[in-house]
Amino acid sequence: MYPKRDFHSLPLSPDDLDVLQRLLDGELEARHISNDSDEADMLARTLIELFQAGVRDEDALREMVKRAPV
């Protein structure tokens, strides 16, 4: 059995940040939310939490954040 990987403690790489920013920008545009709003902050937190929980596939992240309440 493989040891559980602790994604939460891994630093985010520049490529990781690019993916997360692209996903956030797309979702903000789809929801017509300003990037300096509380709602944008909540979506950003959700994306980072999902990523740190081990969801690394861009399509999976996109689908999960689409369902996230704000």
N, CA, C and O atoms as a GROMACS GRO file, in nm:
protein
  280
    1MET      N    1   0.085  -0.118   0.000
    1MET     CA    2   0.000   0.000   0.000
    1MET      C    3   0.089   0.124   0.000
    1MET      O    4   0.192   0.127   0.067
    2TYR      N    5   0.049   0.225  -0.074
    2TYR     CA    6   0.126   0.348  -0.084
    2TYR      C    7   0.089   0.443   0.030
    2TYR      O    8  -0.027   0.450   0.071
    3PRO      N    9   0.188   0.517   0.079
    3PRO     CA   10   0.156   0.614   0.184
    3PRO      C   11   0.070   0.728   0.128
    3PRO      O   12   0.081   0.764   0.011
    4LYS      N   13  -0.013   0.781   0.213
    4LYS     CA   14  -0.100   0.891   0.173
    4LYS      C   15  -0.014   1.014   0.144
    4LYS      O   16   0.076   1.047   0.222
    5ARG      N   17  -0.041   1.080   0.035
    5ARG     CA   18   0.035   1.199  -0.002
    5ARG      C   19  -0.031   1.322   0.060
    5ARG      O   20  -0.152   1.341   0.047
    6ASP      N   21   0.047   1.403   0.126
    6ASP     CA   22  -0.004   1.523   0.192
    6ASP      C   23   0.014   1.642   0.099
    6ASP      O   24   0.115   1.712   0.105
    7PHE      N   25  -0.084   1.665   0.012
    7PHE     CA   26  -0.077   1.775  -0.084
    7PHE      C   27  -0.085   1.910  -0.015
    7PHE      O   28  -0.037   2.010  -0.068
    8HIS      N   29  -0.147   1.914   0.102
    8HIS     CA   30  -0.168   2.041   0.171
    8HIS      C   31  -0.037   2.110   0.206
    8HIS      O   32  -0.030   2.233   0.207
    9SER      N   33   0.066   2.032   0.235
    9SER     CA   34   0.193   2.093   0.276
    9SER      C   35   0.286   2.123   0.159
    9SER      O   36   0.391   2.185   0.178
   10LEU      N   37   0.251   2.080   0.039
   10LEU     CA   38   0.336   2.108  -0.077
   10LEU      C   39   0.318   2.251  -0.124
   10LEU      O   40   0.206   2.302  -0.125
   11PRO      N   41   0.426   2.317  -0.161
   11PRO     CA   42   0.413   2.454  -0.212
   11PRO      C   43   0.348   2.452  -0.350
   11PRO      O   44   0.356   2.354  -0.423
   12LEU      N   45   0.283   2.562  -0.384
   12LEU     CA   46   0.225   2.575  -0.517
   12LEU      C   47   0.332   2.626  -0.613
   12LEU      O   48   0.402   2.723  -0.584
   13SER      N   49   0.345   2.560  -0.726
   13SER     CA   50   0.443   2.601  -0.826
   13SER      C   51   0.384   2.713  -0.912
   13SER      O   52   0.263   2.736  -0.909
   14PRO      N   53   0.467   2.782  -0.989
   14PRO     CA   54   0.414   2.882  -1.082
   14PRO      C   55   0.314   2.822  -1.180
   14PRO      O   56   0.215   2.887  -1.215
   15ASP      N   57   0.338   2.700  -1.225
   15ASP     CA   58   0.242   2.635  -1.315
   15ASP      C   59   0.110   2.607  -1.245
   15ASP      O   60   0.003   2.624  -1.303
   16ASP      N   61   0.118   2.564  -1.118
   16ASP     CA   62  -0.004   2.542  -1.039
   16ASP      C   63  -0.083   2.672  -1.028
   16ASP      O   64  -0.205   2.673  -1.046
   17LEU      N   65  -0.013   2.780  -0.997
   17LEU     CA   66  -0.080   2.910  -0.983
   17LEU      C   67  -0.143   2.955  -1.114
   17LEU      O   68  -0.252   3.013  -1.114
   18ASP      N   69  -0.076   2.927  -1.226
   18ASP     CA   70  -0.133   2.962  -1.357
   18ASP      C   71  -0.264   2.888  -1.381
   18ASP      O   72  -0.362   2.947  -1.429
   19VAL      N   73  -0.266   2.760  -1.348
   19VAL     CA   74  -0.388   2.679  -1.366
   19VAL      C   75  -0.500   2.734  -1.277
   19VAL      O   76  -0.612   2.755  -1.323
   20LEU      N   77  -0.469   2.756  -1.151
   20LEU     CA   78  -0.570   2.805  -1.058
   20LEU      C   79  -0.621   2.943  -1.098
   20LEU      O   80  -0.740   2.970  -1.087
   21GLN      N   81  -0.532   3.030  -1.144
   21GLN     CA   82  -0.574   3.164  -1.186
   21GLN      C   83  -0.663   3.157  -1.309
   21GLN      O   84  -0.764   3.227  -1.318
   22ARG      N   85  -0.626   3.071  -1.405
   22ARG     CA   86  -0.707   3.054  -1.526
   22ARG      C   87  -0.847   3.004  -1.491
   22ARG      O   88  -0.946   3.052  -1.545
   23LEU      N   89  -0.853   2.905  -1.401
   23LEU     CA   90  -0.983   2.852  -1.360
   23LEU      C   91  -1.065   2.957  -1.286
   23LEU      O   92  -1.185   2.970  -1.310
   24LEU      N   93  -1.001   3.030  -1.198
   24LEU     CA   94  -1.071   3.135  -1.124
   24LEU      C   95  -1.123   3.242  -1.218
   24LEU      O   96  -1.239   3.282  -1.209
   25ASP      N   97  -1.039   3.289  -1.309
   25ASP     CA   98  -1.080   3.392  -1.404
   25ASP      C   99  -1.199   3.347  -1.487
   25ASP      O  100  -1.293   3.424  -1.510
   26GLY      N  101  -1.196   3.222  -1.532
   26GLY     CA  102  -1.306   3.169  -1.612
   26GLY      C  103  -1.436   3.162  -1.534
   26GLY      O  104  -1.543   3.194  -1.587
   27GLU      N  105  -1.428   3.120  -1.409
   27GLU     CA  106  -1.548   3.109  -1.327
   27GLU      C  107  -1.602   3.246  -1.289
   27GLU      O  108  -1.723   3.266  -1.285
   28LEU      N  109  -1.513   3.340  -1.261
   28LEU     CA  110  -1.559   3.476  -1.230
   28LEU      C  111  -1.630   3.537  -1.350
   28LEU      O  112  -1.734   3.603  -1.335
   29GLU      N  113  -1.575   3.515  -1.468
   29GLU     CA  114  -1.639   3.567  -1.590
   29GLU      C  115  -1.775   3.501  -1.612
   29GLU      O  116  -1.873   3.569  -1.644
   30ALA      N  117  -1.781   3.370  -1.594
   30ALA     CA  118  -1.908   3.298  -1.615
   30ALA      C  119  -2.016   3.343  -1.517
   30ALA      O  120  -2.134   3.346  -1.551
   31ARG      N  121  -1.975   3.378  -1.395
   31ARG     CA  122  -2.071   3.420  -1.293
   31ARG      C  123  -2.089   3.572  -1.286
   31ARG      O  124  -2.169   3.621  -1.206
   32HIS      N  125  -2.017   3.644  -1.369
   32HIS     CA  126  -2.022   3.791  -1.370
   32HIS      C  127  -1.990   3.847  -1.231
   32HIS      O  128  -2.062   3.930  -1.177
   33ILE      N  129  -1.878   3.799  -1.176
   33ILE     CA  130  -1.832   3.840  -1.044
   33ILE      C  131  -1.703   3.920  -1.060
   33ILE      O  132  -1.614   3.882  -1.135
   34SER      N  133  -1.696   4.031  -0.988
   34SER     CA  134  -1.576   4.114  -0.989
   34SER      C  135  -1.462   4.042  -0.917
   34SER      O  136  -1.484   3.974  -0.817
   35ASN      N  137  -1.340   4.056  -0.970
   35ASN     CA  138  -1.227   3.985  -0.910
   35ASN      C  139  -1.183   4.042  -0.775
   35ASN      O  140  -1.100   3.982  -0.708
   36ASP      N  141  -1.238   4.156  -0.735
   36ASP     CA  142  -1.202   4.212  -0.605
   36ASP      C  143  -1.317   4.200  -0.503
   36ASP      O  144  -1.323   4.276  -0.406
   37SER      N  145  -1.407   4.105  -0.527
   37SER     CA  146  -1.523   4.088  -0.439
   37SER      C  147  -1.501   3.975  -0.339
   37SER      O  148  -1.409   3.894  -0.353
   38ASP      N  149  -1.586   3.972  -0.237
   38ASP     CA  150  -1.583   3.864  -0.139
   38ASP      C  151  -1.613   3.730  -0.206
   38ASP      O  152  -1.557   3.627  -0.168
   39GLU      N  153  -1.702   3.731  -0.304
   39GLU     CA  154  -1.736   3.607  -0.375
   39GLU      C  155  -1.614   3.552  -0.448
   39GLU      O  156  -1.592   3.431  -0.450
   40ALA      N  157  -1.535   3.641  -0.509
   40ALA     CA  158  -1.413   3.598  -0.577
   40ALA      C  159  -1.315   3.536  -0.478
   40ALA      O  160  -1.252   3.435  -0.508
   41ASP      N  161  -1.303   3.596  -0.360
   41ASP     CA  162  -1.216   3.540  -0.257
   41ASP      C  163  -1.261   3.400  -0.216
   41ASP      O  164  -1.178   3.310  -0.199
   42MET      N  165  -1.392   3.382  -0.202
   42MET     CA  166  -1.444   3.250  -0.164
   42MET      C  167  -1.415   3.145  -0.272
   42MET      O  168  -1.377   3.033  -0.240
   43LEU      N  169  -1.433   3.182  -0.398
   43LEU     CA  170  -1.403   3.088  -0.507
   43LEU      C  171  -1.255   3.056  -0.511
   43LEU      O  172  -1.218   2.941  -0.533
   44ALA      N  173  -1.170   3.155  -0.490
   44ALA     CA  174  -1.026   3.132  -0.489
   44ALA      C  175  -0.989   3.035  -0.376
   44ALA      O  176  -0.911   2.943  -0.396
   45ARG      N  177  -1.046   3.057  -0.259
   45ARG     CA  178  -1.020   2.967  -0.146
   45ARG      C  179  -1.065   2.825  -0.177
   45ARG      O  180  -0.996   2.729  -0.145
   46THR      N  181  -1.181   2.814  -0.239
   46THR     CA  182  -1.234   2.682  -0.274
   46THR      C  183  -1.139   2.611  -0.370
   46THR      O  184  -1.108   2.494  -0.351
   47LEU      N  185  -1.092   2.682  -0.472
   47LEU     CA  186  -0.999   2.621  -0.568
   47LEU      C  187  -0.871   2.575  -0.500
   47LEU      O  188  -0.823   2.464  -0.525
   48ILE      N  189  -0.815   2.659  -0.416
   48ILE     CA  190  -0.690   2.623  -0.349
   48ILE      C  191  -0.712   2.505  -0.255
   48ILE      O  192  -0.628   2.415  -0.248
   49GLU      N  193  -0.823   2.505  -0.183
   49GLU     CA  194  -0.852   2.393  -0.092
   49GLU      C  195  -0.867   2.262  -0.169
   49GLU      O  196  -0.815   2.159  -0.127
   50LEU      N  197  -0.938   2.265  -0.281
   50LEU     CA  198  -0.953   2.145  -0.363
   50LEU      C  199  -0.817   2.098  -0.413
   50LEU      O  200  -0.786   1.978  -0.410
   51PHE      N  201  -0.735   2.191  -0.460
   51PHE     CA  202  -0.604   2.158  -0.513
   51PHE      C  203  -0.517   2.098  -0.403
   51PHE      O  204  -0.449   1.997  -0.426
   52GLN      N  205  -0.519   2.158  -0.286
   52GLN     CA  206  -0.438   2.108  -0.176
   52GLN      C  207  -0.492   1.976  -0.120
   52GLN      O  208  -0.419   1.902  -0.054
   53ALA      N  209  -0.618   1.947  -0.146
   53ALA     CA  210  -0.676   1.819  -0.104
   53ALA      C  211  -0.639   1.707  -0.201
   53ALA      O  212  -0.668   1.590  -0.175
   54GLY      N  213  -0.576   1.744  -0.314
   54GLY     CA  214  -0.530   1.643  -0.408
   54GLY      C  215  -0.599   1.643  -0.543
   54GLY      O  216  -0.563   1.563  -0.629
   55VAL      N  217  -0.696   1.730  -0.564
   55VAL     CA  218  -0.762   1.739  -0.694
   55VAL      C  219  -0.670   1.820  -0.785
   55VAL      O  220  -0.661   1.943  -0.772
   56ARG      N  221  -0.601   1.753  -0.875
   56ARG     CA  222  -0.501   1.819  -0.959
   56ARG      C  223  -0.542   1.826  -1.106
   56ARG      O  224  -0.480   1.898  -1.184
   57ASP      N  225  -0.645   1.753  -1.143
   57ASP     CA  226  -0.691   1.754  -1.282
   57ASP      C  227  -0.769   1.882  -1.309
   57ASP      O  228  -0.864   1.914  -1.238
   58GLU      N  229  -0.728   1.955  -1.413
   58GLU     CA  230  -0.789   2.085  -1.442
   58GLU      C  231  -0.938   2.073  -1.472
   58GLU      O  232  -1.018   2.155  -1.425
   59ASP      N  233  -0.977   1.972  -1.547
   59ASP     CA  234  -1.120   1.954  -1.579
   59ASP      C  235  -1.200   1.923  -1.454
   59ASP      O  236  -1.311   1.973  -1.437
   60ALA      N  237  -1.145   1.840  -1.366
   60ALA     CA  238  -1.215   1.806  -1.242
   60ALA      C  239  -1.229   1.930  -1.153
   60ALA      O  240  -1.335   1.954  -1.095
   61LEU      N  241  -1.123   2.008  -1.143
   61LEU     CA  242  -1.130   2.132  -1.065
   61LEU      C  243  -1.235   2.226  -1.122
   61LEU      O  244  -1.313   2.285  -1.046
   62ARG      N  245  -1.239   2.239  -1.254
   62ARG     CA  246  -1.336   2.328  -1.319
   62ARG      C  247  -1.478   2.286  -1.285
   62ARG      O  248  -1.561   2.369  -1.250
   63GLU      N  249  -1.505   2.157  -1.294
   63GLU     CA  250  -1.640   2.107  -1.266
   63GLU      C  251  -1.676   2.126  -1.119
   63GLU      O  252  -1.790   2.161  -1.087
   64MET      N  253  -1.581   2.103  -1.031
   64MET     CA  254  -1.610   2.116  -0.888
   64MET      C  255  -1.633   2.261  -0.849
   64MET      O  256  -1.720   2.289  -0.766
   65VAL      N  257  -1.558   2.353  -0.906
   65VAL     CA  258  -1.576   2.493  -0.870
   65VAL      C  259  -1.704   2.549  -0.931
   65VAL      O  260  -1.763   2.642  -0.877
   66LYS      N  261  -1.748   2.493  -1.044
   66LYS     CA  262  -1.876   2.536  -1.102
   66LYS      C  263  -1.991   2.509  -1.007
   66LYS      O  264  -2.089   2.584  -1.004
   67ARG      N  265  -1.980   2.402  -0.929
   67ARG     CA  266  -2.086   2.364  -0.836
   67ARG      C  267  -2.073   2.430  -0.700
   67ARG      O  268  -2.160   2.416  -0.615
   68ALA      N  269  -1.964   2.503  -0.681
   68ALA     CA  270  -1.940   2.565  -0.550
   68ALA      C  271  -2.033   2.683  -0.528
   68ALA      O  272  -2.047   2.769  -0.615
   69PRO      N  273  -2.097   2.687  -0.413
   69PRO     CA  274  -2.182   2.804  -0.383
   69PRO      C  275  -2.094   2.925  -0.349
   69PRO      O  276  -1.979   2.912  -0.306
   70VAL      N  277  -2.152   3.039  -0.368
   70VAL     CA  278  -2.079   3.163  -0.333
   70VAL      C  279  -2.169   3.247  -0.246
   70VAL      O  280  -2.130   3.356  -0.203
   0.00000   0.00000   0.00000
